[in-house]
Amino acid sequence: MTTNFDALATRILEGGQASEADALAVLQAPESELLTIVAAAGRLRREHFGTTVKVNYLVNLKSGLCPENCNYCSQALGSQAPILKYSWLSKEETLAQAGAGLRGGATRVCMVSSGRGPSERDIDKVVEMTEALKSEYEGVEVCACLGLLKDGQAERLKSAGVDAYNHNINTAESHHDSIVQTHTYDDRVDTIGKAKSAGLSPCSGLIAGLGETDEQLVEALFALKALETDSIPVNFLMPFDGTPYENTWELSPTRCVKILAMARFVCPDKEIRIAGGREMHLRSLQATALHVANSIFLGDYLTSEGQDAKADLEMIRDNGFSILGLDDASFDEILAAHQHAAAHGAGGACGSAGGCGESCSGCASHGETAAPAEGDVREPAIRRRGAGTEVPANA
């Protein structure tokens, strides 16, 4: 039995809701239906978000050194992934990294710290960083992602000016214990509840490609809907060498688009963010996915490198989108700065407007992250620039 996806979009626009069967039908639709699905889900995207793209920028405040055993994570206990490892950035370093992203077009800074959860001294640091960011950059949104929260910590973050708190459920409750054993699914839900109760905008999403079934992906999306999360980052597993999920390749570009479309049908008015792994798994369908999703991260991720910031911005412009919170003239200026840097060698091949140093791994000239040949499987490119290094950020 086939599903009329355009009729489904009409029903949702008229006040109806997608059912679990509808969501499953999106995932299991034949490849020939892909553009029909995108067109239908795109109607919902345009109704709620027009042609804007929200641009977010990650700052990894503390990398690696985590006591949790999340099997998918390059920073987890037992991971042998050769990532950057460092303790807390200073307030000045954080401002410098965040500023690079904001000058590059981002309007939200996501400050992330590895670990089970923050101590009170950690909260002190984030409070100080947030107050400094808010003072220096008018209108900036701040999202914190610090792990499991204790009583009172969310309230302290809110008082300092933090706007949102990210804590992903990552997978369905029925699949959770197979991907991590040092905390429970209920622990994660509890932290989302603490953030909501304090008045922080809840941000929670998932990781696809962890061995879950179609039914479990649907389960996870409906759990996020029930949690009333305002933004849903959809990550695609990056199988780092040295982690239990190394050599795990379950995703195709078309499946990734279907997952994003399912999220749009289930949560039509929520921010759907294409997060980690988009370059690796969506590949040439990244732009297609933006007609379903309405948010991306600019530049690099926590421990891996994304595509050039210039390429991100050009993708947005080339597909008829604008950046949320940025007028056309400002967008033009940012693009012109990137193009000037590229033309004059100031950013090197990596696209970083700040230039690239000898330890930069973002340039084809350094031999590590050049675009793969057609059909090649691309390994995660370990981040060697930005936070925790002396190399300019990819922004």
N, C-alpha and C positions, 0 to 999 in steps of 0.2 A: 504494500500500500504506500503510495507516494504522498508526500506532504506538499501542500501549496504554500511556499514560504512567503510569497507576497500577501496572500490572504492572512497568514499568521501575523505578519507585520501590521496589517490593517486592523486586525482584531485587537492587538496590543495598543495601537494608537487610539483606538476607540474605548480604551479602558480595561481591556481584558488582560490576561496574564498567560505566559507560556507555561505549559505543563511539563512535567518530567518527561513524558512521552515526546512532546515537541522538541525538547532539548536533545534527547537521544536521537531523534530523527535528523537533526542538524549534523551531529557527529557521524552518523552512519549513512548520510546521503552519498550518492555516487559522485565521482569527481566531475562528471559532466554538469552537475547542478551547482558547482562552486560559485560561478558568477551570479546565478539566480539568488543564492543565499546571501552573497555580499550585497547585491542590490536591495534585497529586502531588509537586511539588518542595517544597511546604510540609511534607509528611510528613518529608522529609529534614532540613529546617531545624529542625523541632520535636524530632526525634530527637537532634540534636547541640547545639542551642542553646535549646531550649524556647521560651519567649515573651519572651526577653530581647533587647534591642537595645543593641549597644555604641555609645556616643556618643563621637566623636572631635572634636577642635578644632584647626584649623589656625592657626599663627602664621607669617606670611610675614616671615622675618628680613631678607631683602634682596630688593627687588622690581625687576624689569626688569634692564637693563644686562647681559644675557646674551650671550656670544659664539657660542652654538650657534644653528643655523638651523632648529630644529624648526618645520615649516611651520604647525602647528596652534596654536602657543603665542603668547600676547599679549606675553610677555616676551622673545621670541627676537630674534636679530640680524635687522634689517630690518623688524621689526614696527612699524607706524605706529599701533597701537592706543593710545588716549589713557589709558593706565593710570597708576597711581601708580608713581613711580620713586624709590627711596631706597636708600642703603647700609645697612650692618648696624644693626639695632636694638641699643640698649644692653642690658645685663643687666637693668636696672631696667624698661625698656620691655617686654622679653620677659616678665618676671615679671608685669607688669600685664596684658598681653594674655592670657597663659596663664591667669592667675587668673580673668579674666572668663569664659573657657570652662569652667573647672573649677567655678566657682560656678554656672554655668548647667546643669550636669549631666554634662559630659564627664568621662571617666576617663582618656583618653589625649590627650596634647598632641603634635601633629605639627609639629615645627620644620623649616621648609623654607627653603632659600636658592637663589636663581637662580644660574646659572653652570655651567661645564663640570664643575667639581669643586672641593673645598675645598683651600686651602693649609693649611700647618701652623698658621698664625696663625688661620685660620678654625676649625680644629679646636679650638684653644685657647679661642676664644669659646664654641663649643658645649659644650665640657667645663665651662666656668665656668657657663654658663646651666643646664645639666643638673644640676650639683651644687646650685645654688641652688634649682631647682625641687623636687628630691628632698628638700631640707632643709625647705622651707616647706610642701610639700603631701604628706602621708603617703599612700603607696600609689599616687601618680600614675605612669602609664606614660608614657614618653617615646619617641617615634619621630623619628628624624632623616632628612631627605631633602635631601642636599647635593650630589648629582650623582655623577660617577664617582670612586671611591675609589682612592687609592694604597696601596701596601703599608704595613701598620702602622696606618693610620688607623682602620679598623674596630675594632681592638683597643683603641685609645685611647678611642674612644667607649664601648665596652663597659665598660672599667674605670671610666669616669666615671658609669656608671649608665644609659646609654642602653639601652632594652629592644629596640627594633626599628629596622630600616633600610628605608626605602622607596626603591625604584628600579624604576619601571615599565618593562616591555618595550614597552608601548604598542600594539604591533600584531604581526602575524605576521612571522617572519623573511623570508618571501617578499615582504612588502609594505614592509618597513622602509625601504629605500633611497629609496622614493618620498616618504617623509614627513620625512626628515632626512638630510643628507649630511655633517655635520661630525663625526659619530661613527657607529660601526657597531653592529649588533645584538649582535655578540660583546662589544663594550665593555660593554654593559648587562648581559649575562649574567655577565661577569667580576666586575662590582661586586656582583651578587647573591651570587655565590660567595664573595667576600671577606667579606661581611656574615655569611653562614652559618658560614664557617670560624671567625670570631671569636666565635661564640655569640650573635649578634644574631638576633632573629626576622625572617626575610625577609618583606617586604611588597612585592608586585609585582603590577601589574594592567595594564589596557589602556584604550584610548580607542576607542569605537565611533563610526562615522560618518565615517571617514577615507577613504572610497572603497574599503574592503576588501570582498571577496566573503564570502558565507556560509562558504565553505570556509576562508577565511583567519581568520575569527573562531574557527572550530573549531580551526584550527591554533594560534592564539594561546592558547586555553584549555588545550589539551593540552600546550603548552610550559610553561605556568605549573604545571600538574600535575606535569610531569617535574622542574621546578625545586624542587618541594616547598615552595612559598611558603605561609606560615601565613595570610596575609590577602591578599585580592585586591580592590583597589579597581577598580570598573568606572565609568569616566568616559564621558560622552556629549559629543561635540564641541560646544563653544560657539564658533560661528563669528564671532569678533571682527572687526569692521571693521579694515582695515589689516593683515590677515594673508592669506596665500595661500588660506586656507580660508573667507574671508568669503563669505557667501551660499551656503554649503554646507549643505543641509538634507536629510539622508538618513534621518532617524529619525522614527518615530511612537511614541506611548506604548506601543502593544501590542508593537512590535518591541523596545523597551527592556526590557519585562517578560520577553519570550522570551529575550533575551540573558542577563539575570540568572538566569532559570530554567535555562538551559543551563549556566551556571557552577555552579549548585547541583548539577545532575545529575553533572557531570564531577568536581567537587571537593566532595562532599557534607559533609565534616567541616571545611571551611575557612571562615574568616571572609569572607563576601561583602559588600563595602561598596558601597553606592550613593553614588557620589562626584560630581564636578563635572558640572553640566548636568542634575541630576535634576529640578529645578523647571521648567526650560525644556522638557525632552523627555518626562518622565513625566507631568507636569502632574497631572491628577486621579487618575492611577493610582499616585501615590507610595505611598499606603497599601497598595494591592494588592501593590506590589513588596516591601514589608516582610514580607509573608507568605512570601517567597522568600529575600530577603537578610536579614542580621541585624546590619547595621552602617551607620551614616550619619555624615556630618560635621554638626555643629551650626553654624548660622549661615552665615557667609560663607566664601568660598574664597580663593584666592591673590590674584587680581586682579578677581574678580567678586563680586557680592553674591548670597547665597542668600536664601531666604524668611526671614521673621521667626523668631527663635529660639523665641518663644512658640508659633508655629504648628507648628514641628518637635516640640516637647514635647507639644502637644495631640494631634498626629497619632499619636504613640507611645501615649499614654494612651487615646485614643478607640478605638484598634484592639486594645485588650486586652494591650498589651505593657508590659513594665517595662524600666527602664534597668539594664544590667549594672553591678553594683557599688554600686547605690543602693537602699536599702530604700524601701518605699512611703511612709513618713512623710517621708523626705528629698525624694522626688519631689514629694509634695504641697506641701511648703514652697517648692520652686523654682517650681512652677506658680503657687502663690498669690502669690509675689512678682512674677511677670510680670503676672498678672491685676490685681494692685493697681496696678502701675506704669501699665498700660494704662488702667485706669479713672480714675486721677488725673492722667493726662497726663505722668507722670514719664518715660515712655519714648517719648512721641510715638507717631505711627502706625507708626514703624519697628519697634517691639517691643523695642528695646534698653532694658534696665532702667536703664541709665545716663543715658538722655535723649538728645536729638539736638540738635546745634548747627546753625548757619546753613549749614554746608557739607555737612550730612548729605544723602545722596541716597537714603536708605532709606525716606523717607516719601512717601505719595501727595501730601502737601501740598507737597512739593518738585518734584513733576511729572515725576520721572524713572523711578521704578520701580513705579508703580501697576500693579495687576494688569491684564493686557491684556483687551480685549473677546474674547468667545468667537470662536475661529477665527483670531485675530490671531497672527502670528509674533512672538515676543518676542526682541528683540535682547539680548545680554548686558548686564547692568547693571554698569557699571564700579564696582569697590569704591572708596568715598570715606570709609570709616569704619574704625575699628580700627587695626591696625598701620600705622605711618608717618603717622598723622594725629592730630589732637587731638580727634577725635570718638569717643565711646564705641563699643566693639565691639558687634556684634550677637550677644549671647550671653545 
